[in-house]
């Protein structure tokens, strides 16, 4: 029985664990994990778990209190262990001297491969009798992640570097930008709930007008009105919504990790082309 902090981690656990695991994600699709507030029912869910899988990098500051209140005595693992971390130095809503670790490492498929390896090790430690089963499923899923990464690299390589510029509502795609040479300009910091100043909004509009930004994107967890206004004032198109902090609703094209990544990458590629 595995509990994860969000649905993205939940799917990665499911991909490795198959029918040998029962997975519950505490934060539902569309939730902002930065400001997530556990419910009383989450205490009971956690109490019955054998393993808790977190992202780490400060994304789940609420988990310590929840664990203490639940009496959980199983093992906890941070899936991002070993990822090359990006330090966020944003001059947006959090101020020009705000420094923190960017937790959104899953947006780089190469980092996701590290997540999956860590998850496999944690599952094997919790259920040694299924270790070979988990290893085989990790290998199969790792091949899919490698293929996704190779496809994306090929697609972005065909676009001149100076045209790989986009604007997002909050700072969640730095890892994707690093992986594929995309300059990602965000209006706010790493939290989707942050409110940008009027000065920051004006700066972003000027940047769009002067730097050849091709599209503005709305994060699925954010209010779209601000980004719609920025797109209108700067004269660029809206590239649509990107799924960033959780998977899409069940039954949607983005209800798995691979589906979410393919949808986001295609929308960005379409805008840049």
C-alpha positions in Angstrom: 0.0 0.0 0.0 1.7 3.2 -1.2 0.7 6.8 -0.6 2.1 9.6 -2.8 1.9 13.3 -2.4 0.6 14.0 -5.9 -0.9 12.2 -8.9 2.3 12.5 -11.0 4.2 10.4 -8.4 1.2 8.2 -8.1 1.3 7.2 -11.7 5.1 6.6 -11.6 4.6 4.2 -8.7 1.8 2.5 -10.6 3.9 2.1 -13.7 6.6 0.3 -11.7 4.4 -1.5 -9.2 1.7 -2.7 -11.5 -0.9 -4.9 -9.8 1.4 -5.5 -6.8 0.7 -2.0 -5.4 -2.3 -0.1 -4.3 -1.6 3.6 -4.8 -3.4 6.7 -3.3 -2.3 10.3 -4.1 -3.1 12.8 -1.4 -3.4 15.8 -3.7 -6.0 15.2 -6.4 -5.8 16.2 -10.1 -5.6 20.0 -10.5 -4.4 20.7 -6.9 -1.6 23.1 -6.2 0.8 21.1 -4.1 2.7 24.2 -2.9 -0.4 25.2 -0.8 -1.9 21.8 -0.3 -3.9 21.4 3.0 -4.4 17.7 4.1 -7.8 16.7 5.1 -8.7 14.6 8.2 -9.4 11.6 5.9 -5.7 11.8 4.8 -4.6 10.8 8.2 -6.4 7.5 8.0 -5.1 6.9 4.5 -1.5 7.5 5.6 -1.9 5.3 8.7 -2.6 2.3 6.5 0.3 2.7 4.2 3.5 0.6 3.9 5.4 3.2 1.9 5.1 7.0 1.3 6.7 8.4 -1.8 7.4 12.2 -1.8 9.0 14.4 -4.4 11.3 16.3 -1.9 13.1 19.6 -2.5 10.7 21.3 -0.2 7.5 20.6 -2.2 5.7 18.9 0.7 6.4 20.9 3.9 3.1 19.7 5.4 4.0 16.0 5.3 5.9 15.9 8.7 2.9 17.0 10.7 0.6 14.6 8.8 2.9 11.7 9.4 3.1 12.5 13.2 -0.7 12.8 13.4 -1.3 9.5 11.5 1.0 7.3 13.5 2.5 6.1 10.2 5.5 3.7 10.9 6.4 2.6 7.3 9.1 3.9 5.1 9.4 7.2 3.3 11.4 7.9 0.2 12.1 11.1 -1.8 11.8 10.3 -5.5 14.0 13.2 -6.6 17.1 11.9 -4.8 20.1 12.2 -7.2 18.5 14.7 -9.6 20.6 17.6 -10.8 18.7 20.3 -8.9 18.0 23.8 -10.3 18.1 26.6 -7.8 15.4 29.2 -8.3 16.5 32.8 -8.4 13.3 34.5 -9.4 12.7 38.2 -9.4 9.0 37.9 -9.7 6.4 37.9 -7.0 8.8 36.4 -4.4 11.2 39.3 -4.7 14.6 39.8 -6.5 16.5 38.0 -3.8 14.3 34.9 -3.4 16.4 31.7 -3.5 14.9 28.2 -3.2 15.3 24.8 -4.8 13.0 24.2 -7.8 11.0 21.0 -7.0 9.5 20.5 -10.5 12.2 18.1 -11.7 9.7 15.6 -13.2 9.3 17.9 -16.2 12.6 16.5 -17.6 12.2 12.9 -18.7 15.8 12.3 -17.8 15.0 13.3 -14.3 11.9 11.2 -14.3 14.1 8.2 -15.1 15.9 8.8 -11.8 12.5 9.1 -10.0 11.5 5.7 -11.4 14.7 4.1 -10.3 14.3 5.4 -6.8 10.7 4.3 -6.7 11.7 0.8 -7.8 14.3 0.5 -5.1 11.8 1.7 -2.5 9.2 -0.8 -3.6 11.7 -3.6 -3.7 12.8 -2.8 -0.1 9.1 -2.8 1.0 8.2 -6.0 -0.8 11.4 -8.0 -1.5 9.4 -11.0 -2.9 8.4 -8.8 -5.9 11.8 -7.2 -6.5 12.3 -9.0 -9.9 8.8 -8.0 -11.0 9.4 -4.3 -10.1 12.8 -4.4 -11.9 11.3 -5.7 -15.1 8.6 -3.1 -15.1 11.1 -0.3 -14.4 13.1 -1.4 -17.4 10.1 -1.4 -19.7 9.0 2.1 -18.5 12.5 3.4 -18.6 12.6 2.6 -22.3 9.4 4.6 -22.9 10.9 7.6 -21.0 14.1 7.3 -23.0 12.1 7.3 -26.3 10.1 10.3 -25.2 13.3 12.2 -24.4 14.9 11.3 -27.7 11.8 12.4 -29.6 11.6 15.7 -27.8 15.3 16.5 -28.3 14.9 15.8 -32.0 11.9 18.0 -32.4 13.3 21.0 -30.5 16.7 20.7 -32.2 14.9 21.6 -35.5 13.8 25.0 -34.0 16.5 27.7 -34.0 17.6 28.4 -30.4 16.6 32.1 -30.6 13.0 31.0 -31.2 12.7 28.7 -28.2 11.2 31.2 -25.9 7.9 30.9 -24.0 6.1 32.6 -21.1 4.3 30.7 -18.4 2.2 31.8 -15.5 4.3 30.3 -12.7 7.9 29.0 -12.6 7.3 25.3 -13.1 9.1 24.4 -16.3 12.8 25.2 -15.6 13.8 21.6 -15.9 12.0 21.2 -19.2 13.7 24.4 -20.4 17.1 23.2 -19.4 16.6 19.8 -21.1 15.6 21.2 -24.5 17.2 24.6 -24.6 14.0 26.6 -24.1 14.0 30.0 -22.4 11.1 29.9 -20.0 10.0 33.2 -18.6 7.5 33.1 -15.7 5.3 35.8 -14.3 5.4 34.5 -10.7 7.7 32.2 -8.7 7.6 28.5 -8.1 4.2 28.6 -6.3 1.1 28.8 -8.5 -0.7 30.8 -5.7 1.8 33.7 -5.8 0.5 37.1 -6.9 2.7 39.1 -9.2 3.2 42.8 -8.8 2.0 45.3 -11.5 5.7 46.1 -12.1 6.5 42.4 -12.8 3.5 42.1 -15.2 4.8 45.2 -17.1 8.3 43.7 -17.2 7.0 40.5 -18.7 5.0 42.3 -21.3 8.0 44.4 -22.3 10.1 41.3 -22.4 7.6 39.5 -24.7 7.5 42.5 -27.1 11.3 42.8 -27.3 12.7 39.2 -27.1 10.7 37.3 -29.7 8.5 35.2 -27.4 6.2 33.1 -29.6 3.5 32.2 -27.1 2.1 32.6 -23.6 0.9 29.5 -21.7 -1.6 29.1 -18.8 -0.8 26.7 -16.0 -3.8 24.4 -15.5 -3.9 25.2 -11.7 -3.8 29.0 -12.3 -6.5 31.6 -13.0 -6.3 32.2 -16.8 -7.4 35.9 -16.7 -3.9 37.3 -16.1 -2.2 35.3 -18.8 -5.0 36.1 -21.3 -4.5 39.8 -20.5 -0.7 39.6 -20.9 -1.1 37.8 -24.2 -3.5 40.5 -25.4 -1.4 43.4 -24.2 1.8 42.0 -25.7 0.3 40.9 -29.0 1.2 37.2 -28.9 -1.0 34.1 -29.0 -2.1 32.0 -26.2 -0.5 28.6 -26.5 -3.1 26.9 -24.3 -3.0 25.2 -20.9 0.0 23.2 -19.6 -0.4 20.5 -17.0 2.4 21.0 -14.4 1.8 20.2 -10.8 -0.6 17.3 -11.1 -1.9 15.0 -13.8 -5.0 15.8 -15.8 -8.5 14.5 -14.8 -9.1 10.7 -15.2 -9.9 9.9 -18.8 -8.2 12.9 -20.2 -5.1 12.6 -22.5 -2.9 13.9 -19.6 -4.0 11.4 -16.9 -0.7 9.6 -17.0 2.9 10.9 -16.8 3.6 10.1 -20.4 0.3 11.5 -21.5 0.9 14.8 -19.6 4.4 15.2 -21.0 3.4 14.4 -24.6 0.5 16.9 -24.4 2.7 19.7 -22.9 5.6 19.1 -25.3 3.3 19.1 -28.4 1.6 22.3 -27.3 4.9 24.0 -26.8 6.3 22.7 -30.1 3.2 23.8 -32.0 3.6 27.3 -30.6 7.3 27.5 -31.4 6.8 26.3 -35.0 
